[in-house]
Amino acid sequence: MMFLRLQYTLVLWLFAISAGAQDSISPNYTIPVDNPNYGYRAFVEAVYQYGGYMQTNDKMGDVLEQTYTAFEYKIGFKTNGNEAWQRLYRYPAFGFGFYGSNLDTVLGKPRAIFGFVSIPIVRKKKFHFDYDVGFGLAYNWNNYDSLENPLNFAIGAQKTVYVSVGLKTYTRVWKRMDASLGIEFRHFSNGATVKPNLGLNILNFDFGLRYNFNPIKNYTKVIDPEYQPPIRPTYLESEFPKYIPRNEINIFWGPGFKETSANNYDSPKYFASTFAVEYMRKINLKRKLGIGLDFMYDGSLVENHSGEDDVFKNKFLLGIHGSFDLDVSRFSLFAALGTYLYNNNSNMLGYYYLRVGLKYNITKNDRLWAMIALKTQNGFVADWIEWGIGVRWHKYGKPKQKK
């Protein structure tokens, strides 16, 4: 009940913000009635989810054979194309949301707070087909305990990362209301910060209702009670900026902590980090490709050399990777695939690794940026979460037409 009260409170808070300055509006204020995008094209959305667990091991017995249900509540805004990135991505919507599910006595009643972006693949007047991406923090797990909860090998920490990727259709059913149908993949993991960490993978269908509104109405009704501000955007069309090739050098450091599965999940926390040097080429207005070197340190690898001297070379790793970035405003979604050039622990780590994460440009000139990424071992097994900071130097070439 506390979770539901929180949702109602935040929805009311959004309305309250828009209403807060009513009394301070000048009576001489003129409403720009000719502006088809005046105000904010906002929405609130409630989503019901039904599905099942995608698990490849049997350590948890019948726990993951149950059906899965959950609810999401979202508050968001629709873009209208007044910035180039919005037109590049076909006028996406973005916002933040709240997730809740009562799974069972083993897994608990997880809650999550997340940000999301919905990018249309197909857009018609009364219909659009989107792909959705969400990223946030989940909490309130009944995490693993060797005595009190020994069956929860999926979640060892009280807090985890929340990731969702889905496809959805939205159909207008009323002037202010849209109905949605979709399918989503959802992942919960703590990135081996605490063991055990098999993680949870969920595939679900969902049904939702979205209510569209313009909170500027709370301002304008003081001046003109009859005026109805637009509740859906009028999409602006204009030329894309010219594509200018750009070469970049990135240097970043991503420290983190991890545990191992040794000693019945009672491992100490080990320090791990990556220092990387990377060359990237901006190949069009959205995308970059790159290649780089990873200088990695993993303190937990001392366990792979028990009985030997605790020497640095046993905990040092050198890798080479290829990377791909997708820029969305000041954010970038990125993925990298690497292989080891020096690895004295191939029996444990394998021969290649992945890095998947999110970057954010702290400065407007893109020079300083932050990131969060999951580094894996032996393919898709979580190794540690990198909390990084990076510096970028770039040099532009000659302008070209959009690609």
C-alpha positions in Angstrom: 0.0 0.0 0.0 2.9 2.4 0.7 4.1 1.8 -2.9 0.7 2.7 -4.3 0.4 5.8 -2.1 3.8 6.9 -3.4 2.6 6.7 -7.0 -0.6 8.7 -6.3 1.5 11.3 -4.5 3.9 11.8 -7.3 1.2 12.1 -9.9 -0.5 14.7 -7.8 2.8 16.4 -7.4 3.1 16.8 -11.2 -0.2 18.5 -11.3 0.6 20.7 -8.3 3.8 22.0 -9.9 1.9 23.2 -12.9 -0.7 24.8 -10.7 1.6 26.5 -8.3 2.0 29.8 -10.0 -1.6 30.5 -10.9 -1.9 33.5 -8.6 1.3 35.1 -9.8 0.3 35.3 -13.5 0.1 38.8 -14.8 -3.4 39.8 -16.0 -1.7 41.3 -19.1 -0.3 37.9 -20.1 -1.3 36.8 -23.6 -1.8 33.2 -24.4 0.1 32.2 -27.6 -3.0 30.6 -29.2 -1.1 30.3 -32.5 1.5 28.0 -31.0 0.4 24.4 -31.6 2.9 23.1 -29.1 2.3 25.5 -26.3 2.8 24.0 -22.8 3.9 20.4 -22.1 2.6 17.3 -23.8 2.6 15.1 -20.7 1.1 11.7 -19.9 0.5 9.3 -17.0 0.4 5.6 -17.8 -0.6 2.4 -15.8 0.6 -0.9 -17.1 -0.2 -4.5 -16.1 2.3 -7.2 -16.8 1.9 -11.0 -17.1 4.5 -13.5 -18.0 7.1 -16.0 -16.8 10.8 -16.4 -15.9 13.5 -17.2 -18.4 16.0 -19.3 -16.4 18.6 -21.8 -17.5 19.5 -23.4 -14.2 17.7 -25.5 -11.7 19.3 -24.3 -8.5 16.0 -22.6 -7.4 13.8 -25.6 -7.9 10.1 -24.7 -8.5 10.5 -21.0 -7.5 11.0 -19.9 -11.2 8.2 -22.1 -12.6 5.5 -19.7 -11.3 3.7 -17.1 -13.4 4.8 -13.5 -13.1 2.6 -10.4 -12.6 3.6 -6.8 -11.9 2.4 -3.2 -12.4 4.2 -0.1 -13.7 3.3 3.5 -13.4 4.9 6.1 -15.7 5.0 9.9 -15.9 6.4 11.2 -19.2 6.6 13.8 -21.9 6.3 13.7 -25.7 8.8 15.5 -27.8 7.8 17.6 -30.9 11.0 17.9 -32.8 12.3 21.3 -31.7 15.7 19.7 -31.2 17.6 17.7 -33.9 17.9 14.5 -31.9 14.1 14.4 -31.4 13.6 14.4 -35.2 16.4 11.8 -35.7 14.6 9.4 -33.4 11.1 10.1 -34.8 9.8 12.2 -31.9 10.3 9.9 -28.9 8.7 10.1 -25.4 10.7 10.0 -22.2 10.1 10.1 -18.5 10.4 8.1 -15.3 8.5 5.2 -13.8 7.8 3.1 -10.8 7.6 -0.7 -10.8 6.2 -3.1 -8.3 5.6 -6.8 -8.0 4.8 -9.3 -5.2 6.8 -12.3 -6.5 6.9 -14.8 -3.6 8.4 -15.5 -0.2 11.8 -16.4 -1.7 12.3 -13.5 -4.1 10.3 -10.9 -2.2 8.3 -7.8 -3.3 10.7 -5.8 -5.5 10.2 -2.2 -6.3 12.1 -0.1 -8.9 12.5 3.5 -9.9 13.6 3.9 -13.5 14.0 6.3 -16.4 12.7 5.3 -19.8 12.6 6.4 -23.5 10.1 5.2 -26.1 11.2 5.6 -29.7 8.7 5.1 -32.5 9.4 2.5 -35.3 6.2 3.3 -37.1 4.0 6.3 -36.5 0.5 7.0 -37.9 -2.1 9.6 -36.9 -3.8 7.4 -34.3 -1.3 4.6 -33.9 2.4 4.1 -33.2 4.7 1.1 -32.7 7.6 1.8 -30.4 10.6 0.2 -28.8 11.0 1.0 -25.1 14.2 1.0 -23.0 14.2 1.4 -19.2 17.1 1.6 -16.8 17.0 2.1 -13.0 17.4 0.8 -9.5 15.4 -2.1 -7.9 15.1 -2.6 -4.2 13.1 -4.5 -1.5 14.3 -7.9 -2.5 14.2 -10.9 -0.1 17.9 -11.5 -0.9 19.9 -14.6 -0.4 20.8 -15.7 3.2 22.5 -19.0 3.9 20.3 -19.6 6.9 17.0 -17.7 6.4 16.6 -17.7 2.6 19.0 -20.3 1.1 17.0 -20.8 -2.1 17.4 -17.3 -3.6 20.5 -17.9 -5.8 19.2 -15.3 -8.2 19.5 -12.2 -6.0 22.3 -11.8 -3.4 21.9 -8.1 -2.7 19.1 -5.9 -1.4 19.4 -3.6 -4.4 19.9 -4.4 -8.1 20.1 -2.9 -11.5 16.7 -2.8 -13.4 16.8 -3.1 -17.2 13.8 -3.4 -19.5 13.6 -3.6 -23.3 10.3 -4.0 -25.1 8.1 -3.5 -28.2 4.7 -1.8 -27.8 1.8 -0.6 -29.9 -0.2 2.5 -28.8 -3.7 3.1 -30.3 -5.8 6.2 -29.6 -9.1 5.2 -28.1 -10.2 8.7 -27.0 -9.0 12.3 -27.4 -7.0 12.0 -24.2 -6.5 8.2 -23.9 -4.3 5.6 -25.6 -4.3 1.8 -25.1 -1.1 -0.2 -25.3 -0.2 -3.8 -25.9 3.4 -5.0 -25.8 6.0 -7.6 -25.0 9.0 -6.9 -22.8 12.2 -8.5 -21.5 13.2 -7.5 -18.0 16.5 -8.2 -16.2 17.5 -7.8 -12.6 21.1 -8.1 -11.5 23.7 -6.6 -9.1 26.6 -7.3 -11.5 28.4 -9.7 -9.1 28.8 -6.9 -6.5 27.3 -9.4 -4.1 27.1 -13.2 -4.6 25.1 -15.2 -5.5 24.0 -13.3 -8.6 22.4 -15.6 -11.1 20.0 -12.7 -11.8 16.4 -12.7 -12.9 15.3 -12.7 -16.6 11.6 -12.2 -17.2 9.6 -12.2 -20.4 6.1 -10.7 -20.1 3.2 -9.4 -22.1 1.6 -6.2 -20.9 -1.5 -4.0 -21.3 -1.6 -0.4 -20.4 -3.7 2.8 -20.5 -2.1 6.2 -21.1 -3.8 9.5 -20.2 -2.6 12.5 -22.1 -2.8 16.1 -20.7 -1.2 19.5 -20.8 -0.5 20.9 -17.3 -0.2 24.4 -18.7 -4.0 24.5 -18.5 -3.6 25.3 -14.8 -2.0 28.6 -15.9 -4.1 29.5 -18.8 -7.5 29.0 -17.1 -6.7 32.1 -15.0 -6.5 34.2 -18.1 -8.9 32.4 -20.4 -11.0 29.6 -18.9 -12.3 28.6 -22.4 -8.8 28.1 -23.9 -7.9 24.4 -24.4 -4.1 23.9 -24.8 -2.9 21.1 -27.1 -2.6 17.7 -25.4 -0.7 16.0 -28.3 2.3 17.5 -30.1 2.3 18.9 -33.6 5.5 17.4 -35.0 8.0 20.0 -36.4 9.9 19.1 -39.5 13.1 20.8 -40.6 16.5 20.0 -42.2 18.8 17.8 -40.2 22.1 19.4 -39.3 25.0 18.4 -41.6 26.9 15.3 -40.6 30.4 16.3 -39.7 32.9 13.4 -39.4 34.6 13.3 -36.0 37.6 11.4 -34.7 37.8 11.0 -30.9 40.2 9.8 -28.3 38.6 8.6 -25.1 40.3 7.9 -21.8 38.2 6.5 -19.0 38.6 4.8 -15.6 35.8 2.5 -14.3 36.4 1.2 -10.7 34.0 -1.3 -9.0 33.8 -4.1 -6.4 32.9 -7.8 -6.7 32.5 -11.0 -4.8 33.1 -14.6 -5.8 31.2 -17.8 -5.3 33.9 -19.2 -3.0 33.2 -20.2 0.6 29.5 -20.7 0.2 28.9 -17.2 -1.0 30.8 -15.7 1.9 33.5 -14.1 -0.1 35.2 -10.8 0.8 34.7 -7.8 -1.5 37.5 -7.3 -4.0 38.4 -4.1 -5.8 38.4 -4.3 -9.6 38.8 -1.6 -12.2 39.3 -0.8 -15.9 41.5 1.9 -17.4 40.9 2.2 -21.1 42.2 4.2 -24.1 39.9 4.2 -27.1 39.7 5.7 -30.6 36.2 6.3 -32.0 34.9 7.5 -35.3 31.5 9.2 -35.6 30.1 7.6 -38.7 26.7 9.5 -38.8 24.5 11.7 -36.7 23.6 8.9 -34.3 26.4 6.3 -34.3 30.1 5.8 -33.5 32.4 2.9 -33.9 35.7 2.4 -32.0 38.6 0.3 -31.0 40.5 0.4 -27.7 42.8 -1.1 -25.1 41.6 -2.2 -21.7 44.0 -2.3 -18.7 42.2 -4.2 -16.1 42.8 -5.2 -12.4 40.7 -7.8 -10.6 41.7 -8.4 -7.0 39.5 -11.5 -6.8 41.8 -13.4 -9.1 44.0 -14.1 -6.1 41.6 -16.9 -5.3 42.5 -18.5 -8.6 46.1 -18.7 -7.5 45.9 -20.1 -4.0 49.2 -21.3 -2.7 51.1 -19.0 -5.0 52.6 -15.6 -4.2 50.2 -12.7 -4.3 51.8 -11.0 -7.3 50.3 -8.3 -9.5 50.6 -10.2 -12.8 48.1 -12.8 -11.6 45.5 -10.0 -11.1 46.3 -7.9 -14.2 44.5 -8.3 -17.5 45.1 -6.6 -20.9 42.3 -6.7 -23.5 41.4 -5.2 -26.9 37.9 -4.3 -27.8 35.7 -3.0 -30.5 32.8 -0.7 -29.5 29.6 0.8 -30.7 27.8 3.9 -29.4 24.3 5.2 -30.1 23.9 8.8 -29.2 20.6 10.1 -27.8 20.9 13.8 -26.9 23.5 13.9 -24.1 23.2 10.2 -23.4 24.9 7.3 -25.2 24.0 3.6 -25.1 27.1 1.6 -25.8 28.3 -2.0 -26.2 31.8 -3.4 -26.6 33.2 -6.9 -27.4 36.7 -7.6 -26.3 39.3 -10.4 -26.1 42.3 -10.8 -23.8 45.8 -10.1 -25.0 47.2 -11.0 -21.5 45.1 -13.2 -19.2 46.7 -15.5 -16.6 43.2 -16.7 -15.6 41.6 -18.0 -18.8 40.3 -21.1 -16.9 38.1 -18.7 -14.8 37.5 -15.7 -17.1 37.4 -17.3 -20.6 38.8 -15.7 -23.6 36.4 -12.8 -24.4 34.2 -10.3 -22.5 31.5 -7.8 -23.1 30.9 -4.3 -21.7 27.4 -2.8 -21.9 26.3 0.5 -20.4 25.2 4.1 -20.5 27.2 7.3 -20.9 26.2 10.8 -20.0 28.0 14.0 -21.3 28.5 16.1 -18.2 29.7 19.1 -20.2 28.0 20.6 -23.2 31.2 20.3 -25.3 31.2 16.5 -24.7 34.7 16.7 -23.1 33.8 15.3 -19.7 31.5 12.3 -19.4 30.4 9.7 -16.8 29.3 6.1 -17.3 27.9 3.0 -15.7 28.6 -0.3 -17.4 28.5 -4.0 -16.8 31.7 -5.9 -17.6 31.3 -9.6 -18.2 33.5 -12.7 -18.1 33.4 -15.8 -20.3 30.8 -14.2 -22.5 27.6 -13.3 -20.6 28.5 -13.9 -17.0 28.5 -10.7 -14.9 32.0 -9.8 -13.6 31.6 -6.3 -12.1 29.9 -3.0 -12.5 32.1 -0.1 -13.6 31.3 3.3 -12.3 33.4 5.4 -14.6 34.5 8.9 -15.5 36.0 9.8 -18.9 37.7 12.5 -20.9 37.2 13.0 -24.7 39.3 14.8 -27.3 37.8 15.2 -30.7 38.7 16.6 -34.1 36.2 17.4 -36.8 36.4 16.7 -40.5 34.6 18.3 -43.4 30.7 18.5 -43.3 28.8 15.8 -45.2 25.1 15.2 -45.9 23.1 13.2 -43.3 23.5 9.5 -43.4 
